[in-house]
Amino acid sequence: MRSLLCQVLTLHRFCIPQRHAHAWRRFSSDETSRGVQRRRLIEEAHARAMAAGEMGYFDPETGLFVFTALQHLNRGYCCGSGCRHCPYDHVNTPEKIAAAEAAAAAAAAAK
């Protein structure tokens, strides 16, 4: 079993790995009382970390290390991993890139 430090260092590079992004999207849209409570816990943990100027926090449910928006702003660009608190609207995720390319192709075809 990997140590917690090893897990944190591995996750530090990816924030929320793409393989877990689908779970966050499903969780985000979950309007059940449990989903609302989980979302509130995450928002509170993020707010505490931001207020303290920390670069990340441990997810209250999974224990995984999650970057705050402050860490993403310090990086200066979207890494494309679908991070939970991305302040750049996930502009470099494969879905957004494909949508932008499709829009550009449609605009070029309309000319």
PyMOL commands that set and color helices and strands:
alter all, ss='L'
color gray80, all
select helices_A, chain A and resi 4-14+18-29+33-51+69-75+94-110
alter helices_A, ss='H'
color red, helices_A
select strands_A, chain A and resi 56-58+65-67
alter strands_A, ss='S'
color yellow, strands_A
deselect
rebuild
show_as cartoon
